[in-house]
């Protein structure tokens, strides 16, 4: 499934960009290497990609700006940041923009390849339940990555849909943070945990028009999705 996947790599370090592109190509991916943010945006507009690797620190258009442009144009394509930054706020900013994951430099290629495989495998899987399901007064369409309510249709990213699906399948029950992180992000990591809170905030925003739905936070433990229409 992943052998034909097309990857956009935006990396201004010529040597690192060559190494990443060369090794991913050897693994069977089709890689387009953009030398900076502006080039990355031009390449993205001109092609179709299954995943984007975006360096945060680039001249001209930085990685955050590029990711914001990509997300405005395509709500679903996975975006993985390549970053040397260690500040929590910078990592969280990436998730708030719409990034899905990050890999901190220096990294080894096996780690990057694993991250790529996680997202491509997930986005390529057929939905186990292709039909819409009811969440309160909202219709959740996992296959088409959207929720439909009185205010219209809201598109979801793959990770948002995966998270909502996991909460829905365990409605009324506590879903532990570590279980969510391992199943969706692939590991239980502190910074991934911070990003999980960002994704929960997004889901709350998407369902806030329906007073019968609640995502309850069990501090430090996990989350529970309540449908008060069902619980009476």
C-alpha positions as CSV (number, residue, x, y, z in Angstrom):
1,X,0.0,0.0,0.0
2,X,2.8,2.5,1.0
3,X,5.1,1.6,-1.9
4,X,3.5,4.2,-4.2
5,X,2.9,6.8,-1.6
6,X,3.9,10.3,-2.6
7,X,5.8,12.4,0.0
8,X,6.5,16.1,-0.1
9,X,9.7,16.9,1.8
10,X,10.3,20.6,2.5
11,X,13.9,20.8,4.0
12,X,16.3,23.6,3.3
13,X,19.4,21.7,4.5
14,X,20.6,20.3,1.2
15,X,22.6,17.4,2.7
16,X,19.9,16.3,5.1
17,X,17.3,16.7,2.4
18,X,19.3,14.5,0.1
19,X,19.8,11.8,2.8
20,X,16.1,11.7,3.7
21,X,14.9,11.8,0.1
22,X,17.4,9.1,-1.0
23,X,16.5,6.7,1.9
24,X,12.8,7.2,1.5
25,X,13.1,6.6,-2.2
26,X,15.0,3.4,-1.5
27,X,12.1,2.3,0.7
28,X,9.7,2.7,-2.3
29,X,8.3,6.1,-1.7
30,X,8.0,8.8,-4.4
31,X,9.7,11.9,-2.9
32,X,9.6,15.5,-4.0
33,X,12.3,17.5,-2.3
34,X,11.5,21.2,-1.9
35,X,14.5,23.4,-1.0
36,X,12.6,25.9,1.1
37,X,9.1,26.9,2.2
38,X,8.2,28.8,-0.9
39,X,9.3,25.9,-3.1
40,X,7.3,23.6,-0.9
41,X,4.2,25.6,-1.3
42,X,4.6,25.7,-5.1
43,X,5.2,21.9,-5.2
44,X,2.2,21.2,-3.0
45,X,-0.1,23.3,-5.2
46,X,1.2,21.6,-8.3
47,X,0.9,18.0,-7.1
48,X,-1.0,15.5,-5.0
49,X,0.7,14.1,-1.9
50,X,-0.1,11.4,0.7
51,X,2.1,12.9,3.4
52,X,4.2,16.1,4.0
53,X,7.5,16.3,5.9
54,X,8.0,19.9,6.8
55,X,11.1,21.4,8.4
56,X,10.2,24.2,10.9
57,X,13.1,26.5,10.4
58,X,13.3,27.5,6.7
59,X,14.2,30.8,5.0
60,X,11.4,32.8,3.4
61,X,8.2,30.9,4.3
62,X,8.9,29.0,7.5
63,X,7.5,25.5,8.2
64,X,4.6,26.7,10.3
65,X,3.5,29.1,7.5
66,X,3.8,26.3,5.0
67,X,1.9,23.9,7.1
68,X,-0.9,26.5,7.6
69,X,-1.1,27.0,3.9
70,X,-1.2,23.2,3.3
71,X,-3.9,22.7,5.9
72,X,-6.0,25.5,4.5
73,X,-5.9,23.8,1.1
74,X,-6.1,20.2,2.3
75,X,-7.7,19.3,5.6
76,X,-6.6,15.6,5.5
77,X,-3.1,15.1,4.3
78,X,-0.8,14.1,7.3
79,X,1.8,16.7,8.2
80,X,4.9,15.7,10.1
81,X,7.2,18.4,11.3
82,X,11.0,18.0,11.3
83,X,12.3,20.3,14.1
84,X,15.3,21.1,16.1
85,X,13.3,23.2,18.5
86,X,12.9,22.0,22.0
87,X,10.4,24.5,23.4
88,X,7.0,23.0,24.3
89,X,5.2,26.1,22.9
90,X,6.7,25.6,19.5
91,X,5.7,21.9,19.3
92,X,2.2,22.8,20.5
93,X,2.0,25.6,17.9
94,X,2.6,23.0,15.2
95,X,-0.4,20.9,16.4
96,X,-2.6,23.9,16.8
97,X,-1.8,24.8,13.1
98,X,-2.9,21.4,12.1
99,X,0.2,19.3,12.2
100,X,-0.2,15.6,13.0
101,X,3.2,14.7,14.5
102,X,6.9,15.8,14.8
103,X,10.3,14.3,14.8
104,X,13.0,16.1,16.7
105,X,16.5,16.5,15.0
106,X,18.8,14.7,15.2
107,X,16.7,11.7,14.4
108,X,17.5,8.3,12.8
109,X,15.8,7.2,9.6
110,X,14.2,4.2,11.3
111,X,12.3,6.6,13.6
112,X,11.1,8.8,10.7
113,X,10.2,5.7,8.6
114,X,8.1,4.4,11.5
115,X,6.2,7.7,11.8
116,X,5.5,7.8,8.1
117,X,4.3,4.2,8.2
118,X,1.9,4.9,11.1
119,X,0.1,7.7,9.2
120,X,0.1,6.0,5.8
121,X,-1.2,2.8,7.2
122,X,-3.9,4.6,9.1
123,X,-5.1,6.8,6.2
124,X,-5.1,3.8,3.9
125,X,-7.3,1.6,6.1
126,X,-10.9,1.1,5.1
127,X,-13.3,2.2,7.8
128,X,-14.5,-0.7,9.9
129,X,-17.9,0.9,10.0
130,X,-18.5,2.8,6.8
131,X,-22.0,4.0,7.8
132,X,-22.7,7.2,9.7
133,X,-23.3,6.9,13.4
134,X,-25.3,9.2,15.7
135,X,-23.6,11.2,18.4
136,X,-26.3,13.0,20.2
137,X,-27.9,15.1,17.4
138,X,-24.7,14.9,15.3
139,X,-23.9,12.4,12.5
140,X,-20.4,11.2,12.6
141,X,-19.1,9.9,9.2
142,X,-15.8,8.2,9.9
143,X,-15.3,7.0,6.3
144,X,-15.7,10.6,4.9
145,X,-14.0,12.2,7.9
146,X,-16.7,14.6,8.9
147,X,-19.4,15.4,11.4
148,X,-22.8,16.8,10.4
149,X,-24.9,18.9,12.7
150,X,-27.4,21.7,12.7
151,X,-24.6,24.2,11.8
152,X,-23.6,22.2,8.7
153,X,-20.7,19.8,8.0
154,X,-17.3,20.0,9.7
155,X,-14.4,18.2,8.1
156,X,-12.0,16.3,10.3
157,X,-8.4,15.3,9.9
158,X,-7.6,11.6,10.0
159,X,-6.3,11.9,13.6
160,X,-9.3,13.8,14.7
161,X,-11.6,11.2,13.2
162,X,-9.5,8.4,14.8
163,X,-9.7,10.0,18.2
164,X,-13.5,10.6,18.0
165,X,-14.0,7.1,16.8
166,X,-12.1,5.7,19.7
167,X,-14.1,7.8,22.2
168,X,-17.4,6.9,20.4
169,X,-16.6,3.1,20.5
170,X,-16.1,3.5,24.3
171,X,-19.0,5.9,24.9
172,X,-19.7,6.3,28.6
173,X,-16.4,4.6,29.6
174,X,-13.1,6.1,30.6
175,X,-10.5,5.9,27.8
176,X,-7.1,6.2,29.3
177,X,-4.6,8.7,27.9
178,X,-1.9,6.2,27.5
179,X,-4.2,3.9,25.5
180,X,-5.1,6.8,23.2
181,X,-1.5,7.8,22.7
182,X,-0.3,4.3,21.9
183,X,-3.2,3.5,19.5
184,X,-3.3,6.8,17.6
185,X,0.2,8.3,18.0
186,X,2.1,5.1,18.3
187,X,3.7,5.9,21.7
188,X,3.0,7.2,25.1
189,X,5.1,10.4,25.1
190,X,4.9,13.6,27.2
191,X,4.8,15.9,24.2
192,X,2.3,13.7,22.4
193,X,0.2,13.9,25.5
194,X,0.2,17.7,25.3
195,X,-0.8,17.5,21.7
196,X,-3.7,15.1,22.7
197,X,-5.1,17.9,24.8
198,X,-5.1,20.1,21.7
199,X,-7.0,17.5,19.7
200,X,-9.5,17.1,22.5
201,X,-10.1,20.8,22.4
202,X,-10.8,20.7,18.7
203,X,-13.3,17.9,19.1
204,X,-15.1,19.8,21.8
205,X,-15.4,22.8,19.5
206,X,-16.8,20.6,16.8
207,X,-19.6,19.2,19.0
208,X,-20.3,22.3,21.2
209,X,-23.5,23.1,19.3
210,X,-25.0,19.8,20.7
211,X,-25.6,20.2,24.4
212,X,-26.3,16.5,24.8
213,X,-22.7,15.7,24.0
214,X,-19.8,16.0,26.5
215,X,-16.2,15.0,26.5
216,X,-15.3,14.8,30.1
217,X,-11.7,15.1,31.3
218,X,-10.5,12.9,34.1
219,X,-7.5,14.9,35.0
220,X,-4.2,13.0,34.3
221,X,-6.1,9.8,33.6
222,X,-8.2,10.0,30.4
223,X,-11.4,11.1,28.8
224,X,-15.0,9.9,28.5
225,X,-17.5,10.8,25.8
226,X,-21.0,11.1,27.1
227,X,-24.2,11.1,25.0
228,X,-26.8,12.4,27.5
229,X,-29.6,11.4,25.1
230,X,-28.7,7.8,25.8
231,X,-27.9,8.1,29.5
232,X,-31.1,9.8,30.2
